[in-house]
Every structure is written in C-alpha cells, then in structure tokens.
Amino acid sequence: MRGMVVCPEPLAADAGAEILRRGGNAMDAAFAAAVAQCVTDPMMCGIGGVGVLTAFQASTGEASCVRFHGVVGSKARPDVFTADVLESHAGETAQVRGHRSSMGYESVVVPGFVRGMAAGLQRWGTGRLSLRDLVAPSVRLAREGFDVYPYLVHFWGPDSPVTDVPPAEVRLAATAASARIYVRGGRLPRTGERLVQDDYGKTLERLAADGLDSFYDGHIGRAIAADFEAHGGLFTADDLRRYQPLIGEPLWGTFDGLTVMTDTPPGSGVLVLQILNILEGIDLRAMGWNTPAYLDVLARTLRHVFAGRYIHMADPRFYPVDVATLTSKAWAAEARARVLEGREGTPQAQPARGAASGGSEGTTHLSVMDGEGNAVAVTHTNRDASGVVTPGLGFMFNNDMASYDPIPGRRNSVAPGKMPVTGGAPTMFLQDGQVVMVVGSPAGPRKVTALVQSVLNVRYFAMAMAEAVAAERIHCEGEPIFVEPSFPEDKAEALRRLGHRVEVSRYTARMAAILRDPKTGRLEGGSDPRGGGGLAAVE
C-alpha cells in the first residue's frame, strides 16, 4: 500500500491520495490535502489560518513538531478588548461587545499556515513534485468549484452546532469581499450547489509561481498588509515578514507499552498525556467498555485534568509551563488517587460558556501515512472564521484573537507576539521505533477527550479503527458530562445516579485516525461518521 489520507473532507483526502499515486510521500500528500481542506472547508480552515503538525520520518527515526500557531500583532495592546468585555473567566472570554475579538479585522492574528506547512514540506517532502503539482488539486477545486456537501452546510446552516459566535450568514457577510463569494440572494450556498472560489484559485497559483514566502513578503503579503492597515487590523507588514513557525522536538510520553508523541504547549498534548497517564493505572478492561463505572472514572479523570488547563497552560515563551511535572507518572499517580477517592479537582478557572460547551472551535485535522511508514498529522484552523477576505485574494482569515483572555495580566492574556492556549494535539503512537497509530481531530477541548477514548477503544477493547472512532463517547471538562443525542438513556441515568449532571450536546469531535500493523505494514483508517467521512487509500 502506498499510503492513506484520512480527514473530515473527502475531496481533500482525494487530493492527498492523488499526490501519493504520483510518487509523493506522507508530507507531500499532507501538504496537498491540507491546502485542499482550506478550499473545501473555507470557514474551518484556510491559508489565512493557523495550526500545528507532528511528523515522523521512518528511515531516520526523526520526529518533530512544527507549531504554526498565530501570534498577536504588534499593534495590539494588552487591554485592546478589555473595555468591551461582557463576561470573563480566568481562561478566556465568553463575549466581547460587538464581537470585536471574533469577527472583523481586529479578530485576526498573524497567520502561520503557509510558513508552517512550507517548513514541513521543505524538511520531509520528497522534492519530486513541484509546488505547482502539489497545489494543482486545490486550484481545480477552487476555480472549477465543487458541489457543497452536507458536512459543510452542517456548520453553515441554521442548525449549526457552533452557537456561541455570530451565525455563519453574519460572519460570511462581514466584509464585502467575503459576501461576494459566499452569499447568494441573501443566503449561503445549499447542499448540492456549486461553490466557485476563483480568486482563491488564482492566489494559490500565484503562491506556486512566486514561492510560499510571497504570502508574507511578496505581492500577496503586501496586499494583506495594506488591507489590514486600512481597516484597523492589529498586525503590520513587518509582523507578516517576521513571522516564523516554531520547529522542535515533540512532547514525549508512554502509554500501554507504546511511545506517545504529541504537540508541546500551548497546544493540548500535555492534556492528552495527563489523561492517559492517569487511566493507565486503572483496570478499565475489568470495568467493561462504556459501563457506568468506566464512564464515571473517565469523566472524573477528564474533569481533574481540565481543572488545571487554564491554570498551567500558556505560551511558554511568556509564562513557564512545568511540562516535566505535569506529564510525569508521579503526578499521574497522585491525580489517580484523588480521582479514585472522589477528590478530583474542581475547575478553578472554569472555561467560559463557549469553551465549556466545546462549541466555539472551527477546526479540521488530517492524518497521513505512506507505505514506508512515514507519518504526518496536521491540525489547523480558522477558529470560527473572521469574515475577513482581502479583495482579490479569495480566502478567509482566522479569528484567533477570540482565543485570548481579554483581561491583562493573566496567563492567556493578549500580548504582541504571543500564541494562545489552543487545541492542536496531533498525536502519534510508536512501537519499536515505528509509528503504529496516527490520531487527531477538530473541536477544541473535545478533540482531547475523543482522542483518548478512541485510543482506549483500540488498545483496551480491541476495536477496529473505524469502530473505535465511531463509537459513542462522552465529553467532560467540569460539570456537566456532555453526551451525544444517540447516547443510551439508561447509561445517562446511571451516571446521574452516580452524582453527575448529564446534558445532551450535538457538537463533538470528528476523529481522523490511521492504524498500522507493525508486522505487515497494513493501514487501517477511521474517518469519524460525525464528520464528512474523508478516507482515501492508495494501493
């Protein structure tokens, strides 16, 4: 098998598979698929977005994490939104008057997607395919258009599970350039209608011709900088030119005989390791899959770990993060004792309404492996989308300023050059020095809890990967426990009898995962049915 690409967007998975067929490796395919995601899921992600990737090179054993999170622009003061705060917690904000931090030019951080993916391509791509080759599938999708599919409409429409920001029809009409692309006769495109993004295609063609750096310091970069200067944006041309992704070692841990590699702070890899470390010392197999006892201890573990998220997490260049202690087995042993004794922490910094419900994140993920055992996992995002499109460029910018705490002096407060506490968590599991599992998802905090449960399903309950990501699951950061509409009522009632508050929520993670047989090299994919079901295998 030449490889596999799994993500929520089927057209993007096909774009990555096209590159594998042409002789590209996992990184080549990941680059092509990620750009195609930007075109086919333009609110959730884009070349004006941000993200993080983990990569593993099988021939050398090299593993790395490329953090291309956005950063606050140099024109932003720490109190830029403070006067307009309507509700605030020590983690992040629920609302800023006029949605200044979540819609429009002030909501955009310096975008990192293009330089981040370029760094990955330069280090781990084959070089056999030109940049023009790699963006060609996305250019076709943008210029010729594609039929709008149900997964996209799910997040655009009136029944969207993303509820704590202005609705999509408002955000997508926030600027005239955006409205020209997405609004037709006062409404957004419907399922089956053709979405053409000609300017987006032209921008991708120009990037291929001029080089990816032109996004930051060429014609495209100059157009972006002029647009943001004219409309009160918080970053400058110099901020764009100076932006660089952070490239380094991933975060390492162990679980159930496997080596775990994930992303470093301010991403959520620490949370993944903390949860797995605690649960590893509990006989979950004996409890049985998703029994009330199993779900009870799982929920209390999740609650305990998330209690510290906004206490401990931060951009480590601004605030120290004691990663070694937080991810140690000793910390986990103490936390496990508290969980089993019913003394788990209560969130001292309970996330705001949007974060607690998990409904404020618009993101995507892709997992890729090739036949040589190389692996790439990319989680990237526009957050919820700012509604800002620079005239003539055709792509949506992120609104990641909404990820910061608007009150100065806190760990996640606004500061020029700072990355926000974020999701991320593109994670791999290794056995005998080779990757055997690649997992990740959209959905903010919910990706962490979904990722853990999917891994437990595979390792502890011998589920196939497709079954593992599709299985029923819960989400818990504090109170309540969130369950899906299909969650069995008898189990929900059993959890209530154990003292939990249980609520139904439609918004959940959309896992994209690959399992590799270490003996045969056979790849088995799991594309979450809650997402668009993108999975492409190349024999």
C-alpha positions in Angstrom: 0.0 0.0 0.0 1.4 3.4 -1.0 -0.5 5.2 1.8 -3.6 6.6 3.3 -5.1 10.0 3.9 -7.9 10.5 6.5 -9.7 13.8 7.2 -13.3 15.1 7.5 -13.3 16.4 3.9 -13.5 13.7 1.2 -12.3 15.9 -1.6 -9.2 16.8 0.4 -8.5 13.2 1.2 -8.7 12.5 -2.6 -6.2 15.4 -3.2 -3.7 13.8 -0.9 -4.2 10.4 -2.5 -3.6 11.9 -5.9 -0.1 13.0 -4.7 0.6 9.6 -3.2 -0.2 8.0 -6.6 2.3 10.4 -8.3 5.1 9.2 -6.1 4.8 11.7 -3.2 5.4 10.7 0.4 3.3 11.4 3.5 4.5 15.0 3.8 3.8 15.8 0.1 0.3 14.3 0.5 -0.3 16.1 3.8 0.6 19.4 2.2 -1.7 18.9 -0.8 -4.6 17.6 1.4 -4.2 20.4 3.9 -4.4 23.1 1.2 -7.4 21.3 -0.3 -9.1 21.3 3.1 -8.6 25.1 3.0 -10.6 25.3 -0.2 -13.3 22.8 0.6 -13.8 23.8 4.2 -13.1 27.5 4.0 -14.7 28.6 7.3 -13.0 25.9 9.4 -9.5 26.4 7.9 -7.6 28.3 5.3 -4.3 29.7 4.2 -5.1 32.6 6.4 -5.3 30.2 9.3 -3.0 28.6 11.9 -2.1 25.2 13.3 0.4 22.6 14.3 1.8 19.4 12.8 3.7 16.4 14.0 5.9 14.4 11.6 7.8 11.2 11.7 10.4 10.0 9.2 10.7 6.2 9.2 14.1 5.9 7.6 15.9 8.1 10.2 13.5 7.9 13.2 13.4 11.7 13.1 10.3 13.1 14.9 9.4 16.8 15.1 6.6 19.2 15.9 6.0 22.3 13.8 3.9 24.9 15.7 2.5 27.4 13.3 0.1 29.0 15.7 -0.8 32.5 15.0 0.6 35.4 17.1 -0.9 38.6 18.3 0.1 41.6 16.1 2.3 44.4 17.3 -0.5 46.9 17.2 -2.5 45.1 19.9 -2.4 46.5 23.4 -2.9 44.1 26.3 -6.2 45.8 27.1 -7.3 46.0 23.4 -10.7 44.4 24.2 -11.0 45.0 28.0 -13.4 47.9 27.8 -15.8 45.8 25.8 -15.8 42.6 27.9 -19.3 41.4 28.7 -18.3 38.2 30.5 -14.9 36.9 31.5 -13.3 33.9 33.2 -9.7 33.3 34.0 -9.3 31.1 30.9 -10.9 33.0 28.1 -13.8 35.3 27.3 -17.4 34.4 26.5 -18.3 37.6 24.8 -16.8 40.9 23.7 -19.2 43.7 22.8 -19.7 43.9 19.1 -17.8 40.6 18.6 -14.7 42.6 18.1 -12.4 39.7 19.1 -14.3 37.2 17.0 -15.3 38.9 13.8 -13.7 41.6 11.6 -10.1 42.8 11.1 -9.3 43.1 14.8 -10.0 39.4 15.4 -7.2 38.2 13.1 -3.8 37.1 14.4 -0.7 36.8 12.1 -1.5 33.7 10.1 1.0 30.8 10.3 -0.4 28.1 8.0 1.6 28.8 4.9 5.0 29.1 6.5 4.3 26.2 8.8 3.3 23.8 6.0 6.2 25.1 3.9 8.6 24.2 6.7 7.2 20.7 6.9 7.4 20.3 3.1 11.0 21.6 3.0 12.2 19.2 5.7 10.2 16.0 4.9 8.8 16.3 1.4 10.4 14.2 -1.4 11.1 17.2 -3.7 10.0 15.0 -6.6 6.8 17.1 -7.1 6.8 20.8 -7.8 4.8 23.3 -5.7 2.6 23.7 -8.7 1.9 19.9 -8.7 1.0 20.0 -5.0 -1.5 22.8 -5.2 -3.0 21.7 -8.6 -5.8 19.7 -7.0 -6.8 22.7 -4.8 -6.6 25.1 -7.7 -9.0 22.9 -9.6 -11.4 22.7 -6.7 -11.3 26.5 -6.2 -11.5 27.6 -9.8 -13.8 24.9 -11.2 -15.7 24.7 -8.0 -17.2 21.8 -6.1 -20.7 20.8 -5.0 -21.4 22.0 -1.5 -21.7 18.8 0.7 -23.8 18.2 3.8 -20.9 18.4 6.3 -20.1 21.9 5.2 -23.8 23.0 5.3 -24.0 21.5 8.8 -21.7 24.2 10.1 -23.1 27.0 7.9 -26.8 26.4 8.4 -29.3 27.4 11.0 -28.8 24.1 12.8 -25.1 24.7 13.1 -23.7 23.2 16.4 -21.3 26.2 16.6 -23.6 28.5 18.5 -21.7 31.0 20.6 -20.5 33.3 17.9 -22.4 35.2 15.2 -24.1 32.8 12.9 -22.3 31.8 9.6 -24.6 34.1 7.5 -23.4 37.0 9.6 -19.7 36.1 9.6 -19.5 35.3 5.9 -21.1 38.7 5.1 -18.8 40.6 7.5 -16.8 42.1 4.6 -18.0 42.8 1.0 -15.2 40.5 -0.4 -16.5 37.6 1.7 -20.1 38.2 0.9 -19.4 38.2 -2.9 -18.1 34.6 -2.5 -20.5 33.0 -0.1 -23.7 35.0 -0.1 -26.2 34.5 -2.9 -29.5 36.3 -2.9 -29.2 36.9 0.9 -28.4 33.3 1.8 -25.5 30.9 1.9 -25.0 28.0 -0.6 -27.1 24.9 0.0 -26.2 21.3 -0.4 -25.5 20.4 -4.0 -25.0 23.9 -5.2 -21.7 24.8 -6.8 -19.2 26.8 -4.8 -16.6 28.5 -7.0 -13.7 30.5 -5.4 -11.9 31.8 -8.5 -9.8 34.4 -6.6 -8.7 31.7 -4.1 -7.5 29.6 -7.0 -5.6 32.5 -8.5 -3.9 33.1 -5.1 -2.8 29.5 -4.9 -1.5 29.7 -8.5 0.5 32.8 -7.6 1.9 31.2 -4.4 3.1 28.2 -6.6 4.7 30.6 -9.1 6.2 33.1 -6.7 7.0 30.8 -3.8 5.3 30.3 -0.5 7.2 33.2 1.2 5.3 35.6 -1.1 2.4 35.2 1.3 4.4 37.1 3.8 6.7 39.4 1.9 5.7 39.3 -1.7 2.7 40.6 -3.7 0.2 38.7 -1.6 1.8 39.8 1.7 1.7 43.5 0.6 -2.0 43.2 -0.3 -2.8 41.6 3.1 -0.8 44.3 5.0 -2.4 47.2 3.1 -5.9 45.8 3.6 -5.4 45.4 7.4 -3.7 48.8 7.7 -6.7 50.4 6.0 -9.3 48.6 8.2 -7.8 48.7 11.7 -6.1 45.3 11.8 -3.7 44.6 14.7 -0.7 43.3 12.7 1.6 45.1 10.2 3.6 44.3 7.1 6.6 43.9 9.4 4.7 41.4 11.6 4.0 39.3 8.5 7.6 39.4 7.3 9.0 38.4 10.6 6.6 35.5 11.3 8.3 32.1 11.7 6.9 28.8 12.8 8.5 27.1 15.8 10.2 23.8 15.0 11.4 21.4 17.6 11.0 18.2 19.5 7.5 16.9 20.1 6.3 16.1 23.6 7.0 12.5 24.5 5.3 10.1 26.8 4.3 6.4 27.2 1.1 4.5 27.3 0.3 0.8 27.4 3.7 -0.2 26.1 3.7 2.4 23.3 5.6 5.6 23.0 3.5 8.7 22.5 4.5 11.8 20.6 2.3 14.9 20.5 2.4 18.7 20.5 4.0 20.9 23.1 2.4 23.9 24.9 0.4 26.0 24.3 -1.2 23.0 22.5 -3.2 20.3 24.2 -0.6 17.4 24.0 0.0 17.9 27.7 -3.6 17.2 28.5 -3.6 14.0 26.3 -0.6 12.6 28.2 -2.0 13.6 31.6 -5.3 11.7 30.9 -3.6 8.7 29.5 -1.1 8.5 32.4 -3.9 8.6 35.0 -6.1 6.0 33.2 -3.2 3.6 32.5 -3.1 2.8 36.2 -6.8 1.9 36.4 -8.1 -1.5 35.2 -10.5 -0.2 32.7 -10.8 -3.5 30.9 -12.2 -5.1 34.0 -14.8 -2.4 34.3 -16.0 -3.1 30.7 -16.4 -0.7 27.8 -18.6 2.3 28.5 -20.2 0.8 31.6 -21.4 3.3 34.2 -18.3 2.5 36.3 -16.0 3.1 33.3 -17.7 6.3 32.3 -17.7 7.6 35.9 -14.0 7.2 36.4 -13.3 8.5 32.8 -15.4 11.6 33.5 -13.8 12.3 36.8 -10.3 11.9 35.2 -11.2 14.4 32.5 -12.6 16.8 35.0 -9.4 16.7 37.1 -7.1 17.3 34.1 -9.2 20.1 32.6 -9.3 21.8 36.0 -5.7 22.8 35.5 -5.8 23.7 31.8 -6.1 27.5 32.3 -4.1 27.4 35.5 -1.0 25.7 33.9 -1.2 26.2 30.2 0.3 29.2 28.4 2.7 30.2 25.6 5.9 29.0 27.4 7.8 32.0 25.9 5.7 34.2 28.1 4.8 32.1 31.2 6.7 28.9 32.4 4.8 25.7 31.9 6.2 22.8 34.0 5.7 20.2 31.4 8.0 17.6 33.1 6.0 17.6 36.3 2.5 17.7 34.6 3.3 14.8 32.4 5.2 12.7 34.9 4.0 9.3 36.2 4.3 10.7 39.7 1.9 13.5 39.0 -0.5 10.9 37.5 -0.3 8.6 40.5 -1.3 11.4 42.8 -4.0 12.5 40.5 -5.3 9.0 40.1 -5.6 8.6 43.9 -7.7 11.8 44.0 -9.9 10.6 41.2 -10.5 7.1 42.7 -11.2 8.7 46.1 -13.6 11.2 44.6 -11.3 14.2 45.3 -10.7 15.2 41.7 -10.2 18.9 41.2 -13.0 21.3 40.5 -12.1 23.7 37.7 -10.7 26.8 39.4 -10.7 28.5 36.1 -13.9 27.2 34.6 -13.8 28.0 30.9 -16.3 30.4 29.5 -19.6 29.4 28.0 -18.2 28.6 24.6 -15.2 26.6 25.8 -17.2 24.6 28.3 -19.7 23.5 25.7 -17.0 22.9 23.2 -18.9 24.8 20.6 -16.6 27.7 19.9 -13.9 26.0 17.8 -13.9 25.7 14.0 -11.0 23.5 13.0 -10.0 20.5 10.9 -7.4 17.7 11.0 -5.8 15.2 8.7 -3.8 12.1 9.3 -1.4 10.7 6.7 0.8 7.6 6.4 2.7 6.3 3.5 4.0 2.8 2.6 7.4 3.5 4.0 6.0 4.2 7.5 6.4 8.0 7.3 3.6 9.8 9.1 2.2 13.3 9.3 -0.6 14.7 11.5 -1.9 18.2 10.9 -4.4 20.1 13.0 -5.2 23.5 11.5 -7.9 26.1 11.9 -9.5 29.4 11.2 -11.1 29.0 14.6 -14.6 30.3 13.7 -13.6 32.5 10.8 -13.4 36.2 11.0 -15.4 37.1 7.9 -12.4 39.0 6.5 -11.4 38.4 2.9 -8.9 40.7 1.4 -10.3 41.8 -2.0 -8.8 39.8 -4.9 -7.3 37.1 -2.7 -10.4 35.0 -2.1 -9.5 33.3 1.2 -10.9 33.7 4.7 -8.7 34.8 7.7 -8.8 33.3 11.2 -10.4 34.9 14.2 -8.0 33.6 16.8 -7.9 36.8 18.8 -11.0 35.3 20.4 -8.8 32.6 21.9 -7.1 35.0 24.3 -8.2 36.2 27.7 -9.1 39.9 27.2 -8.2 40.8 30.8 -4.5 41.8 31.1 -2.1 40.1 33.4 -3.3 36.5 33.1 -1.5 33.6 31.5 -3.5 33.7 28.3 -3.9 37.5 28.1 -3.2 39.4 24.9 0.4 40.4 24.2 2.2 41.1 20.9 3.9 38.1 19.6 2.1 35.7 21.9 0.4 32.4 20.9 -2.9 31.5 22.6 -3.8 28.5 24.7 -5.1 26.3 21.9 -6.3 22.8 20.8 -3.9 21.1 18.5 -2.9 17.6 19.8 -1.9 15.9 16.5 -0.7 12.7 18.1 1.2 9.5 17.1 1.9 6.3 18.9 5.1 4.3 18.3 6.0 0.7 18.8 9.6 -0.5 18.5 10.6 2.9 16.9 7.9 2.9 14.2 4.5 4.7 14.1 1.5 2.4 14.6 -1.2 4.9 15.1 -1.9 8.5 14.0 -4.8 10.3 15.6 -6.3 13.8 15.7 -9.5 15.8 15.4 -11.1 19.2 15.2 -13.2 20.5 18.1 -11.2 22.3 20.7 -11.2 20.5 24.1 -13.5 17.8 22.7 -10.7 16.6 20.4 -8.7 15.7 23.5 -11.5 13.6 25.1 -12.4 12.0 21.8 -8.8 11.1 21.0 -8.3 9.5 24.4 -11.5 7.4 24.1 -10.7 6.3 20.6 -7.2 5.1 21.7 -8.7 3.3 24.6 -11.2 1.6 22.3 -8.3 0.3 20.2 -5.8 -0.7 22.9 -8.1 -1.9 25.7 -11.1 -3.2 23.8 -9.6 -4.4 20.5 -11.8 -2.3 18.3 -11.0 -1.8 14.6 -10.1 1.8 13.9 -13.3 2.6 12.1 -15.3 1.2 15.0 -13.1 3.0 17.6 -13.7 6.5 16.2 -17.4 5.9 15.5 -18.3 4.5 19.0 -20.4 6.5 21.4 -18.4 8.8 23.7 -18.7 11.5 26.4 -17.1 14.9 27.0 -16.4 16.4 30.3 -14.3 19.4 31.4 -16.2 20.2 34.6 -19.9 19.9 35.0 -21.9 18.6 33.2 -21.0 15.5 31.3 -21.9 16.1 27.7 -23.3 13.1 25.7 -24.5 12.8 22.1 -28.2 12.6 21.2 -27.8 8.9 20.4 -26.2 8.2 23.8 -28.3 5.4 25.6 -30.6 7.0 28.2 -30.1 4.1 30.6 -26.4 4.9 30.8 -27.1 8.6 31.2 -29.5 7.8 34.0 -26.8 5.6 35.7 -24.4 8.5 35.6 -26.9 10.8 37.2 -27.4 8.2 40.0 -23.6 8.4 40.5 -23.9 12.1 41.1 -23.2 13.6 37.7 -25.2 16.1 35.8 -25.7 14.9 32.2 -26.6 17.1 29.2 -27.1 16.3 25.5 -24.9 18.2 23.0 -24.8 17.8 19.3 -21.3 19.3 18.9 -18.5 16.8 19.1 -15.1 15.9 17.7 -14.6 14.4 14.2 -11.7 11.9 14.5 -9.4 11.1 11.7 -7.1 8.2 12.5 -4.9 5.5 11.0 -3.7 2.3 12.5 -0.7 0.5 11.1 0.1 -3.2 11.6 3.7 -3.3 12.7 4.2 -6.7 11.2 2.6 -6.3 7.8 2.5 -2.6 7.3 -1.2 -2.8 6.5 -3.0 0.5 7.1 -6.5 0.7 8.6 -8.3 4.0 8.6 -11.0 5.5 10.7 -12.9 8.6 9.5 -15.4 9.7 12.0 -19.0 9.4 10.7 -19.8 12.6 12.6 -17.6 14.3 10.1 -17.6 14.2 6.3 -16.0 10.7 6.1 -12.9 11.5 4.1 -10.7 8.5 3.6 -8.5 7.7 0.6 -6.3 4.6 0.4 -3.7 4.1 -2.4 -2.7 0.5 -3.1 
